[in-house]
Amino acid sequence: MNDLIKALTILAKYNGLGEDKYPTHCEHDELIVNGVQWSELSVEDQVALDKLGFHDGDCGVTSFRFGSN
């Protein structure tokens, strides 16, 4: 749970997750963060998110680690 909170805290800098009514969604065992593209992230944040299980997906920043069990 702490890794997910760390990741969302990083991502909140880019789209204000607290302001979006639907900041994330899951589809086919993949957690997708709405409104954030991997290319928008700093290199430092890309590295940190990669270590936390997030990557550049077809729909933006995604995670299979947190999208399924």
Helices and strands as residue ranges (DSSP letters): H 2-15, G 17-19, E 24-27, E 30-33, G 38-40, H 43-51, E 55-57, E 60-63
